[in-house]
Amino acid sequence: MSQEFKHITVLLNEAVAALVQDKSGFYVDGTFGRGGHTALVLEQLAEDGQILGIDKDPEAIKFAQQRFEDEPRFSIAHGSFAQLQQFVTERDMQGKLDGVLLDLGVSSPQLDDASRGFSFLNDGPLDMRMDTTQGESAADWIARADETEIADVIYTYGEERFSRRMARAIVAHRAENPITTTAQLAKIIAEANPAWEKGKNPATRAFQGIRIFINRELEDLENCLDQALDMLKVGGRLVVISFHSLEDRIVKRFIRQHVKGDEHLPQGIPFTNDMLKIRMKNIGKAVKASGSETEQNVRARSAVMRVAEKVA
């Protein structure tokens, strides 16, 4: 296997405690990564418990197969968590899941390995694909997209207010030379950013926006949440850890929608909870990493965990 990079699982104990309510249950770790959450779930499970890991990243799949090769309670699927229903149906567990865990965003091994093209701090090929076996790389997209599309992606997914200037600079630069490395792109973006934030790399938001777009992260999340609700059994838990506002907004809105139920019933007519079609209930408030955890792992600072339980 290629060089292994350190990964510290965020909100590990809190997430597993919220997830595992039945030690003989069937669980899905939709973002296996390096198996931090999965390993602790397995410690909690009885002999007849099961956990399915899902990951886009071929390196994560190799790691899973090696780390848990002698663990009969574990299985791994290569793909997006947006394929949750497919993977669960293949195992004849639709509507029977006890819990689904999603730990969103890019993992530490992906960020720290310059060859993956996620980092603006270490030079590498401009790839950014979580699944390197398919799809368009960031370099290929930047080479073909027009200025408006580039600006829209950086603004929408990166929440970068200088997206137009950055897109203009990218298009001007590629007319002279192809943009094929992370260092090239980071330099172009930094020079186009007129207002550097203290303590923040000027390419942070733009890189985030391009990465989210290339990997369809928000679309996949929305698809997965809908599928998770259908795949869970009544009493099953959905646990989602988000790392920026776009993800958390989607999760918060999804849970709130199914906690409140149908808000479009005619006014003035008595109705029961059944008529509201309430399908979930909140479990506690949003959880953030403790001070001690953020001191040990700076990437935990922006983490928000939300937990909901299926009620119908």
Solvent accessible surface area in square Angstrom, and as a share of the most:
residue,aa,sasa,rsa
1,M,106,0.47
2,S,66,0.42
3,Q,136,0.60
4,E,78,0.35
5,F,42,0.18
6,K,156,0.66
7,H,53,0.24
8,I,68,0.34
9,T,20,0.12
10,V,9,0.05
11,L,0,0.00
12,L,53,0.26
13,N,101,0.52
14,E,70,0.31
15,A,0,0.00
16,V,3,0.02
17,A,74,0.58
18,A,15,0.12
19,L,1,0.00
20,V,21,0.12
21,Q,100,0.44
22,D,60,0.31
23,K,117,0.50
24,S,54,0.35
25,G,5,0.05
26,F,22,0.09
27,Y,0,0.00
28,V,0,0.00
29,D,2,0.01
30,G,3,0.03
31,T,30,0.17
32,F,6,0.02
33,G,13,0.12
34,R,28,0.10
35,G,0,0.00
36,G,18,0.18
37,H,7,0.03
38,T,0,0.00
39,A,19,0.15
40,L,29,0.14
41,V,1,0.00
42,L,10,0.05
43,E,133,0.59
44,Q,63,0.28
45,L,12,0.06
46,A,39,0.30
47,E,165,0.74
48,D,93,0.48
49,G,0,0.00
50,Q,64,0.29
51,I,2,0.01
52,L,0,0.00
53,G,0,0.00
54,I,0,0.00
55,D,17,0.09
56,K,34,0.14
57,D,2,0.01
58,P,25,0.16
59,E,40,0.18
60,A,1,0.01
61,I,19,0.10
62,K,98,0.42
63,F,40,0.17
64,A,0,0.00
65,Q,100,0.44
66,Q,109,0.49
67,R,112,0.41
68,F,24,0.10
69,E,133,0.60
70,D,130,0.67
71,E,37,0.17
72,P,116,0.73
73,R,44,0.16
74,F,21,0.09
75,S,41,0.26
76,I,34,0.17
77,A,10,0.08
78,H,79,0.35
79,G,7,0.07
80,S,14,0.09
81,F,24,0.10
82,A,19,0.15
83,Q,66,0.29
84,L,1,0.00
85,Q,85,0.38
86,Q,86,0.38
87,F,12,0.05
88,V,0,0.00
89,T,62,0.36
90,E,115,0.51
91,R,78,0.29
92,D,91,0.47
93,M,41,0.18
94,Q,76,0.34
95,G,32,0.31
96,K,99,0.42
97,L,0,0.00
98,D,13,0.07
99,G,0,0.00
100,V,0,0.00
101,L,1,0.00
102,L,1,0.00
103,D,24,0.12
104,L,10,0.05
105,G,27,0.26
106,V,29,0.17
107,S,21,0.14
108,S,12,0.08
109,P,4,0.02
110,Q,11,0.05
111,L,44,0.22
112,D,53,0.27
113,D,29,0.15
114,A,28,0.22
115,S,66,0.43
116,R,22,0.08
117,G,1,0.01
118,F,8,0.03
119,S,10,0.07
120,F,49,0.20
121,L,131,0.65
122,N,72,0.37
123,D,85,0.44
124,G,10,0.10
125,P,76,0.47
126,L,4,0.02
127,D,22,0.12
128,M,1,0.00
129,R,46,0.17
130,M,19,0.08
131,D,11,0.06
132,T,52,0.30
133,T,91,0.53
134,Q,117,0.52
135,G,64,0.62
136,E,62,0.28
137,S,14,0.09
138,A,0,0.00
139,A,18,0.14
140,D,82,0.42
141,W,0,0.00
142,I,1,0.00
143,A,72,0.56
144,R,141,0.51
145,A,1,0.01
146,D,85,0.44
147,E,67,0.30
148,T,84,0.49
149,E,55,0.25
150,I,0,0.00
151,A,1,0.01
152,D,56,0.29
153,V,7,0.04
154,I,0,0.00
155,Y,123,0.47
156,T,73,0.42
157,Y,35,0.13
158,G,0,0.00
159,E,67,0.30
160,E,8,0.03
161,R,174,0.63
162,F,38,0.16
163,S,2,0.02
164,R,117,0.43
165,R,112,0.41
166,M,0,0.00
167,A,0,0.00
168,R,128,0.47
169,A,30,0.23
170,I,0,0.00
171,V,37,0.21
172,A,64,0.49
173,H,63,0.28
174,R,62,0.23
175,A,82,0.64
176,E,141,0.63
177,N,82,0.42
178,P,99,0.62
179,I,8,0.04
180,T,71,0.41
181,T,39,0.23
182,T,0,0.00
183,A,44,0.34
184,Q,54,0.24
185,L,0,0.00
186,A,14,0.11
187,K,128,0.54
188,I,12,0.06
189,I,0,0.00
190,A,17,0.13
191,E,122,0.55
192,A,12,0.09
193,N,14,0.07
194,P,70,0.44
195,A,39,0.30
196,W,155,0.54
197,E,85,0.38
198,K,208,0.88
199,G,88,0.85
200,K,73,0.31
201,N,52,0.27
202,P,15,0.10
203,A,0,0.00
204,T,35,0.20
205,R,73,0.27
206,A,0,0.00
207,F,6,0.02
208,Q,38,0.17
209,G,0,0.00
210,I,0,0.00
211,R,27,0.10
212,I,0,0.00
213,F,57,0.24
214,I,26,0.13
215,N,12,0.06
216,R,124,0.45
217,E,15,0.07
218,L,20,0.10
219,E,56,0.25
220,D,12,0.06
221,L,2,0.01
222,E,75,0.34
223,N,65,0.33
224,C,0,0.00
225,L,1,0.01
226,D,81,0.42
227,Q,35,0.15
228,A,0,0.00
229,L,4,0.02
230,D,70,0.36
231,M,11,0.05
232,L,1,0.00
233,K,75,0.32
234,V,96,0.55
235,G,32,0.30
236,G,1,0.01
237,R,29,0.11
238,L,1,0.00
239,V,0,0.00
240,V,1,0.00
241,I,0,0.00
242,S,2,0.01
243,F,45,0.19
244,H,35,0.16
245,S,53,0.34
246,L,21,0.10
247,E,4,0.02
248,D,22,0.11
249,R,120,0.44
250,I,16,0.08
251,V,1,0.00
252,K,93,0.40
253,R,111,0.40
254,F,16,0.07
255,I,5,0.02
256,R,107,0.39
257,Q,107,0.47
258,H,27,0.12
259,V,41,0.23
260,K,105,0.44
261,G,14,0.13
262,D,46,0.24
263,E,120,0.54
264,H,167,0.75
265,L,46,0.23
266,P,82,0.52
267,Q,180,0.80
268,G,84,0.81
269,I,92,0.47
270,P,122,0.77
271,F,100,0.42
272,T,81,0.47
273,N,109,0.56
274,D,126,0.65
275,M,89,0.40
276,L,31,0.15
277,K,144,0.61
278,I,48,0.24
279,R,68,0.25
280,M,1,0.00
281,K,94,0.40
282,N,85,0.44
283,I,47,0.24
284,G,63,0.61
285,K,184,0.78
286,A,44,0.34
287,V,49,0.28
288,K,138,0.59
289,A,18,0.14
290,S,56,0.36
291,G,51,0.49
292,S,70,0.45
293,E,32,0.14
294,T,34,0.20
295,E,153,0.69
296,Q,148,0.66
297,N,14,0.07
298,V,87,0.50
299,R,93,0.34
300,A,0,0.00
301,R,171,0.62
302,S,62,0.40
303,A,0,0.00
304,V,19,0.11
305,M,5,0.02
306,R,47,0.17
307,V,11,0.06
308,A,0,0.00
309,E,27,0.12
310,K,16,0.07
311,V,58,0.33
312,A,62,0.48
